Structure formats: structure tokens, C-alpha cells
Amino acid sequence: MSLGTWAKENPILAIVAIVFGAGILTTGMVFGTGLLIVLAAEAPFVLLVLLFVALLAVGLAVRSGLALGGEDEEDEELDPLTELERRYVRGEITEEEFEHRLSTLLDAEERAGRDAELEAGHEYALETER
């Protein structure tokens, strides 16, 4: 799962992460470490709350299966033809096995297409009889 996909699936968590990250960056750039020292001395509970929010965001990201290394192909639901092609390209199956499975897959799709046409024709015949 890519970061963009994760953000689309978890919009609230993505907004929290962006706001929190922007706040930390802004604090560091504008005020330097002086504000953090004041917060640590005067209001340690603020840092505790920020730490809690950060840990919550990280925990939820890990729990939802965020993969920072790019898309995880195993989690995607692919159509059978694409999956078959990928397995062949990765070398998991031989050329003969690929051709056999491709033939079986195309035959199954052809039968499904004929069944759908017959069903549609049957429904049309029933409608014209009425």
C-alpha cells in the first residue's frame, strides 16, 4: 500500500499527521529550540500531549498496515490475467505452465461470456413474450 493510498483510506489520520508534522517543523524553524525549552520548563504536559498524538498516529499507521517502502503487490487484488503475467515475469512458473494456465483462463472467460450472452438472450425472449 502506497502512502497516497493509505492517506485516501485514512483521511482523518493523514490530516492529524500533516498538522502535527507542520507544527513541529514550524516550531523548529521559526522559534528554534527556545520555544521547546520554554514548553519543557513551563508546561511539560504539552510535550506529553504532543508525544501521545505522535505515538497514536504512528500506532494507527502501523495497525492499518502502512507500507513506507512502496506498494505491496501481495495485498492488491489483481485480475487473474495480470496475476498470471506477474508470476511468469517473476519466474515463479515456466513458459509451458504460463501457456497452459493462460489457455485455461481464456477458456473460462469465454464460457462466462457465452453464459452471459445466453442469459441476456433468454431474458430478452421472456420480455418479448409478455
Backbone torsions as a table, in degrees:
resi	resn	phi	psi	omega
1	MET	NA	127.5	-179.8
2	SER	-81.1	166.2	-179.7
3	LEU	-63.2	-38.9	178.5
4	GLY	-64.5	-41.6	178.2
5	THR	-65.1	-42.1	179.2
6	TRP	-61.7	-42.2	-179.6
7	ALA	-64.7	-36.0	177.5
8	LYS	-68.3	-35.7	-179.3
9	GLU	-79.7	-24.1	-178.0
10	ASN	-128.6	67.1	-173.2
11	PRO	-64.9	-37.9	-178.4
12	ILE	-66.7	-45.5	179.0
13	LEU	-64.4	-36.4	177.9
14	ALA	-65.0	-41.1	178.6
15	ILE	-64.4	-43.4	178.5
16	VAL	-60.5	-43.8	-179.5
17	ALA	-64.3	-40.6	179.7
18	ILE	-66.3	-46.6	-179.4
19	VAL	-63.0	-44.6	180.0
20	PHE	-63.1	-46.1	179.4
21	GLY	-63.3	-41.9	178.9
22	ALA	-65.2	-38.2	178.5
23	GLY	-63.9	-42.7	178.9
24	ILE	-65.7	-44.7	179.5
25	LEU	-63.5	-43.5	-179.8
26	THR	-63.9	-43.8	179.1
27	THR	-59.8	-44.3	-179.4
28	GLY	-67.8	-38.7	-176.8
29	MET	-78.4	-44.0	-173.9
30	VAL	-79.6	-49.3	-172.6
31	PHE	-101.8	-7.2	-177.8
32	GLY	66.7	-153.7	-179.5
33	THR	-85.5	-7.8	-178.4
34	GLY	-58.6	-43.9	-179.7
35	LEU	-65.6	-38.9	179.2
36	LEU	-65.0	-36.4	177.6
37	ILE	-65.8	-43.1	177.8
38	VAL	-62.0	-44.5	179.4
39	LEU	-62.2	-40.5	-179.3
40	ALA	-67.1	-35.6	-177.7
41	ALA	-82.5	-41.3	-172.9
42	GLU	-93.2	-36.5	-174.2
43	ALA	-141.6	75.2	-178.5
44	PRO	-63.7	-23.5	179.4
45	PHE	-66.4	-26.6	177.5
46	VAL	-65.5	-44.5	177.3
47	LEU	-64.5	-36.8	178.2
48	LEU	-64.1	-42.0	177.9
49	VAL	-64.3	-44.4	178.1
50	LEU	-61.9	-40.6	177.2
51	LEU	-63.3	-41.8	178.7
52	PHE	-61.9	-44.8	179.2
53	VAL	-62.1	-42.5	179.6
54	ALA	-63.8	-45.5	179.1
55	LEU	-65.5	-37.1	177.3
56	LEU	-63.4	-45.1	179.3
57	ALA	-62.4	-44.3	179.2
58	VAL	-65.3	-43.8	179.2
59	GLY	-61.0	-44.4	178.7
60	LEU	-67.1	-35.7	178.2
61	ALA	-65.1	-44.0	179.1
62	VAL	-66.4	-42.4	-179.4
63	ARG	-63.3	-36.6	-179.2
64	SER	-80.1	-3.9	174.7
65	GLY	85.4	34.0	178.4
66	LEU	-64.1	125.6	178.0
67	ALA	-109.3	106.4	-178.2
68	LEU	-76.1	-13.8	-178.0
69	GLY	-83.8	8.0	-179.0
70	GLY	115.8	-167.3	-177.2
71	GLU	-76.1	142.0	177.3
72	ASP	-99.1	105.9	-174.6
73	GLU	-66.0	-26.5	-177.4
74	GLU	-69.0	-28.7	-178.1
75	ASP	-83.1	-18.8	-178.6
76	GLU	-72.1	144.7	173.1
77	GLU	-95.2	110.1	-176.9
78	LEU	-105.4	154.9	174.3
79	ASP	-69.4	154.7	-174.0
80	PRO	-58.5	-36.2	-179.2
81	LEU	-65.3	-44.1	178.8
82	THR	-63.9	-42.6	179.0
83	GLU	-62.7	-41.7	178.5
84	LEU	-62.4	-43.7	178.5
85	GLU	-62.6	-42.0	180.0
86	ARG	-64.8	-40.3	179.2
87	ARG	-64.5	-37.2	178.2
88	TYR	-67.3	-44.2	-179.7
89	VAL	-63.2	-38.3	179.6
90	ARG	-74.8	-8.5	178.4
91	GLY	84.3	16.6	-179.5
92	GLU	-76.1	-25.6	178.5
93	ILE	-130.9	154.5	-179.8
94	THR	-80.0	171.6	179.3
95	GLU	-64.0	-40.5	179.4
96	GLU	-63.6	-43.5	178.7
97	GLU	-64.2	-40.0	177.9
98	PHE	-60.5	-48.4	-178.9
99	GLU	-63.3	-40.7	179.1
100	HIS	-63.5	-48.1	-179.7
101	ARG	-66.3	-36.3	178.0
102	LEU	-63.6	-44.1	178.3
103	SER	-61.4	-44.8	178.4
104	THR	-62.1	-43.1	-179.3
105	LEU	-64.6	-45.1	-180.0
106	LEU	-66.8	-37.1	176.2
107	ASP	-62.7	-41.6	179.7
108	ALA	-65.2	-41.2	178.7
109	GLU	-66.4	-37.3	179.0
110	GLU	-65.9	-42.6	177.4
111	ARG	-62.9	-41.2	179.2
112	ALA	-63.9	-38.9	177.9
113	GLY	-65.1	-41.8	177.8
114	ARG	-65.6	-41.1	178.5
115	ASP	-61.1	-40.3	179.1
116	ALA	-66.0	-39.7	178.0
117	GLU	-65.3	-43.0	178.5
118	LEU	-62.7	-41.8	179.2
119	GLU	-63.1	-43.4	179.2
120	ALA	-65.0	-41.0	177.9
121	GLY	-64.5	-39.5	178.8
122	HIS	-65.1	-43.1	178.3
123	GLU	-64.5	-38.0	179.0
124	TYR	-65.4	-41.9	179.3
125	ALA	-63.1	-40.3	178.6
126	LEU	-64.6	-38.7	-179.9
127	GLU	-68.4	-37.5	-178.7
128	THR	-73.2	-25.7	177.4
129	GLU	-70.4	-27.3	-176.9
130	ARG	-75.7	NA	NA
